[in-house]
Amino acid sequence: MSRRSSLALALALATLPVAQAAPGSRAAPEKGIAEKAPRKVPTLDDLYVRLKEIEDPAEAKGVARLIEQRLDRSGSATVDLLTGRARQAMAARDFALAAELMDRATSLSPSWSEGWNRRATVFWLLSDKGEAVADLQRALVLEPRHFEAWSALGKIYQSMDDDARALAAYRRALAIYPTMESVKEAVDRLAPSVDGRDL
Protein backbone atom coordinates (compact mmCIF):
# COMPACT_ATOMS: atom_id res chain seq x y z
CA MET A 1 0.00 0.00 0.00
CA SER A 2 1.36 3.41 -0.96
CA ARG A 3 1.98 6.14 1.59
CA ARG A 4 -0.88 8.16 0.03
CA SER A 5 -3.32 5.21 0.40
CA SER A 6 -2.29 4.68 4.03
CA LEU A 7 -2.89 8.35 4.81
CA ALA A 8 -6.33 8.26 3.18
CA LEU A 9 -7.30 5.16 5.18
CA ALA A 10 -6.19 6.78 8.45
CA LEU A 11 -8.21 9.92 7.72
CA ALA A 12 -11.27 7.84 6.86
CA LEU A 13 -11.04 5.89 10.11
CA ALA A 14 -10.62 9.09 12.14
CA THR A 15 -13.92 10.46 10.84
CA LEU A 16 -15.98 7.37 11.74
CA PRO A 17 -18.33 7.75 14.79
CA VAL A 18 -16.98 6.31 18.00
CA ALA A 19 -18.66 3.03 18.87
CA GLN A 20 -20.81 3.06 21.98
CA ALA A 21 -19.68 0.99 24.90
CA ALA A 22 -21.30 -2.40 25.24
CA PRO A 23 -23.89 -2.77 27.99
CA GLY A 24 -22.26 -3.53 31.33
CA SER A 25 -18.88 -2.17 30.29
CA ARG A 26 -17.37 0.86 32.01
CA ALA A 27 -17.18 3.80 29.67
CA ALA A 28 -15.22 6.90 30.52
CA PRO A 29 -17.48 9.71 31.78
CA GLU A 30 -18.40 12.30 29.21
CA LYS A 31 -16.76 15.66 29.48
CA GLY A 32 -18.87 18.22 31.32
CA ILE A 33 -20.65 15.62 33.47
CA ALA A 34 -19.26 15.82 36.97
CA GLU A 35 -19.15 12.61 38.93
CA LYS A 36 -21.22 12.75 42.12
CA ALA A 37 -18.93 13.12 45.08
CA PRO A 38 -19.74 10.89 48.08
CA ARG A 39 -21.83 12.72 50.66
CA LYS A 40 -19.73 13.83 53.61
CA VAL A 41 -20.97 12.56 56.96
CA PRO A 42 -20.71 15.40 59.50
CA THR A 43 -18.37 14.79 62.40
CA LEU A 44 -19.38 15.36 66.01
CA ASP A 45 -17.42 18.62 65.89
CA ASP A 46 -19.39 19.67 62.78
CA LEU A 47 -22.67 18.97 64.56
CA TYR A 48 -21.70 21.01 67.62
CA VAL A 49 -20.72 23.96 65.42
CA ARG A 50 -24.04 23.70 63.56
CA LEU A 51 -26.00 23.47 66.84
CA LYS A 52 -24.45 26.71 68.05
CA GLU A 53 -25.26 28.55 64.80
CA ILE A 54 -28.88 27.43 64.28
CA GLU A 55 -31.57 29.93 65.22
CA ASP A 56 -34.60 27.75 64.44
CA PRO A 57 -35.46 25.70 67.58
CA ALA A 58 -37.01 22.83 65.60
CA GLU A 59 -33.94 22.44 63.40
CA ALA A 60 -31.69 22.70 66.45
CA LYS A 61 -33.60 19.86 68.12
CA GLY A 62 -32.88 17.67 65.12
CA VAL A 63 -29.16 18.40 65.31
CA ALA A 64 -29.21 17.87 69.10
CA ARG A 65 -30.78 14.44 68.53
CA LEU A 66 -27.99 13.56 66.09
CA ILE A 67 -25.42 14.56 68.70
CA GLU A 68 -27.17 12.48 71.34
CA GLN A 69 -27.18 9.48 68.99
CA ARG A 70 -23.42 9.85 68.52
CA LEU A 71 -22.84 10.17 72.27
CA ASP A 72 -24.99 7.07 72.86
CA ARG A 73 -22.43 4.88 71.08
CA SER A 74 -20.24 3.22 73.67
CA GLY A 75 -18.24 1.22 71.14
CA SER A 76 -18.82 -1.99 73.12
CA ALA A 77 -21.61 -4.52 72.57
CA THR A 78 -21.34 -5.62 76.22
CA VAL A 79 -21.64 -2.06 77.51
CA ASP A 80 -24.60 -1.40 75.21
CA LEU A 81 -26.30 -4.54 76.57
CA LEU A 82 -25.71 -3.48 80.18
CA THR A 83 -26.98 0.03 79.42
CA GLY A 84 -30.10 -1.35 77.76
CA ARG A 85 -30.82 -3.51 80.80
CA ALA A 86 -30.22 -0.53 83.09
CA ARG A 87 -32.79 1.43 81.07
CA GLN A 88 -35.30 -1.42 81.53
CA ALA A 89 -34.58 -1.51 85.26
CA MET A 90 -35.17 2.23 85.49
CA ALA A 91 -38.48 1.87 83.64
CA ALA A 92 -39.44 -0.78 86.22
CA ARG A 93 -38.29 1.62 88.97
CA ASP A 94 -35.63 -0.84 90.12
CA PHE A 95 -33.06 1.92 90.57
CA ALA A 96 -30.69 -0.19 92.69
CA LEU A 97 -30.36 -2.72 89.85
CA ALA A 98 -29.96 0.10 87.33
CA ALA A 99 -27.12 1.57 89.42
CA GLU A 100 -25.38 -1.81 89.60
CA LEU A 101 -25.65 -2.28 85.83
CA MET A 102 -24.33 1.22 85.14
CA ASP A 103 -21.48 0.58 87.59
CA ARG A 104 -20.44 -2.33 85.39
CA ALA A 105 -20.90 -0.31 82.20
CA THR A 106 -18.71 2.57 83.41
CA SER A 107 -16.09 0.13 84.72
CA LEU A 108 -15.86 -1.51 81.29
CA SER A 109 -15.93 1.78 79.37
CA PRO A 110 -14.61 4.53 81.67
CA SER A 111 -13.93 6.95 78.80
CA TRP A 112 -17.56 6.91 77.58
CA SER A 113 -19.03 10.22 78.77
CA GLU A 114 -22.65 9.18 78.25
CA GLY A 115 -22.17 6.23 80.59
CA TRP A 116 -21.35 8.61 83.46
CA ASN A 117 -24.25 10.86 82.49
CA ARG A 118 -26.64 7.92 82.65
CA ARG A 119 -25.26 6.69 85.94
CA ALA A 120 -25.75 10.21 87.29
CA THR A 121 -29.43 9.96 86.32
CA VAL A 122 -29.75 6.75 88.33
CA PHE A 123 -28.13 8.37 91.39
CA TRP A 124 -30.48 11.34 91.02
CA LEU A 125 -33.44 8.95 91.07
CA LEU A 126 -31.91 7.31 94.16
CA SER A 127 -31.74 10.80 95.75
CA ASP A 128 -27.95 10.59 95.95
CA LYS A 129 -27.17 14.08 94.70
CA GLY A 130 -23.50 13.97 95.67
CA GLU A 131 -22.81 10.91 93.51
CA ALA A 132 -24.92 12.35 90.70
CA VAL A 133 -22.88 15.57 90.70
CA ALA A 134 -19.61 13.61 90.76
CA ASP A 135 -20.69 11.50 87.77
CA LEU A 136 -21.84 14.54 85.79
CA GLN A 137 -18.52 16.27 86.46
CA ARG A 138 -16.71 13.16 85.21
CA ALA A 139 -18.90 13.09 82.08
CA LEU A 140 -18.03 16.74 81.43
CA VAL A 141 -14.30 16.14 81.79
CA LEU A 142 -14.64 13.53 79.02
CA GLU A 143 -17.00 15.63 76.85
CA PRO A 144 -17.15 19.31 77.89
CA ARG A 145 -19.85 19.99 75.26
CA HIS A 146 -22.33 17.52 76.76
CA PHE A 147 -25.22 19.99 77.05
CA GLU A 148 -27.53 17.45 78.72
CA ALA A 149 -24.96 16.90 81.48
CA TRP A 150 -24.61 20.67 82.02
CA SER A 151 -28.40 21.00 82.16
CA ALA A 152 -28.70 18.11 84.65
CA LEU A 153 -25.95 19.65 86.78
CA GLY A 154 -27.89 22.91 86.83
CA LYS A 155 -31.05 21.12 87.98
CA ILE A 156 -29.22 19.35 90.79
CA TYR A 157 -27.54 22.52 92.02
CA GLN A 158 -30.89 24.29 91.88
CA SER A 159 -32.47 21.51 93.97
CA MET A 160 -29.68 22.08 96.49
CA ASP A 161 -30.51 25.83 96.60
CA ASP A 162 -27.15 26.65 95.03
CA ASP A 163 -28.57 29.06 92.46
CA ALA A 164 -25.23 30.59 91.52
CA ARG A 165 -23.75 27.24 90.49
CA ALA A 166 -27.02 26.26 88.85
CA LEU A 167 -27.03 29.41 86.74
CA ALA A 168 -23.39 28.89 85.76
CA ALA A 169 -24.14 25.31 84.64
CA TYR A 170 -27.23 26.39 82.69
CA ARG A 171 -25.23 29.09 80.95
CA ARG A 172 -22.61 26.53 79.95
CA ALA A 173 -25.39 24.43 78.41
CA LEU A 174 -26.77 27.46 76.54
CA ALA A 175 -23.34 28.35 75.18
CA ILE A 176 -23.35 24.95 73.44
CA TYR A 177 -27.08 24.73 72.60
CA PRO A 178 -28.45 28.32 72.51
CA THR A 179 -32.06 27.40 71.63
CA MET A 180 -32.50 24.82 74.43
CA GLU A 181 -35.84 26.10 75.66
CA SER A 182 -35.99 24.58 79.16
CA VAL A 183 -32.50 25.92 79.94
CA LYS A 184 -33.31 29.38 78.57
CA GLU A 185 -36.33 29.52 80.89
CA ALA A 186 -34.19 28.45 83.87
CA VAL A 187 -31.61 31.15 83.10
CA ASP A 188 -34.36 33.78 82.78
CA ARG A 189 -35.72 32.79 86.20
CA LEU A 190 -32.38 32.66 88.02
CA ALA A 191 -30.39 35.46 86.41
CA PRO A 192 -32.19 38.47 87.99
CA SER A 193 -31.65 37.26 91.54
CA VAL A 194 -28.18 35.74 91.13
CA ASP A 195 -26.69 38.49 88.98
CA GLY A 196 -28.14 41.13 91.28
CA ARG A 197 -26.41 39.81 94.37
CA ASP A 198 -23.40 41.54 95.91
CA LEU A 199 -20.42 39.23 95.61
C-alpha positions, 0 to 999 in steps of 0.5 A, a space after each residue: 500500500 502506498 503512503 498516500 493510500 495509508 494516509 487516506 485510510 487513516 483519515 477515513 477511520 478518524 472520521 468514523 463515529 466512535 462506537 458506543 460501549 457495550 452494555 455492562 462495560 465501564 465507559 469513561 465519563 463524558 466531558 462536562 458531566 461531573 461525577 457525584 462526590 460521596 456525601 460527607 458525613 458530618 463529624 461530632 465537631 461539625 454537629 456542635 458547630 451547627 448546633 451553636 449557629 442554628 436559630 430555628 429551635 425545631 432544626 436545632 432539636 434535630 441536630 441535638 438528637 444527632 449529637 445524642 445518637 453519637 454520644 450514645 455509642 459506647 463502642 462496646 456490645 457488652 456495655 450497650 447490653 448493660 446500658 439497655 438492661 439498666 434502662 429497663 430496670 429504670 423503667 421498672 423503677 428498680 433503681 438499685 439494679 440500674 445503678 449496679 448495671 451502670 457501675 459495670 458499664 462505666 467500669 468496662 468503658 470509663 472513657 464513655 461520657 454518656 455512661 457517666 451521664 446515665 449513671 448520674 441519672 440513676 443516682 439522682 433517682 436514688 436521691 444521691 445528689 452527691 454521687 450524681 454531681 460527681 458523675 456529671 462532672 466526670 462526664 463533662 471532663 470527658 465531653 465538655 460539650 455535653 449539654 444534657 450533662 450541664 443541664 442536669 448539673 444545673 437542675 441538681 444545684 438548683 435543687 440544692 438551693 445553690 442558684 449561683 452554680 445552677 445558673 453557671 451550669 445552665 449558661 454553659 449548656 446554653 453556650 453549646 445549645 443556645 435554643 435549648 428552651 428549658 434551659 433558657 427559661 431556667 436562666 431567665 428565672 435565676 439570672 435576675 436574683 443571682 446576677 443582682 447579688 453583691 459578691 
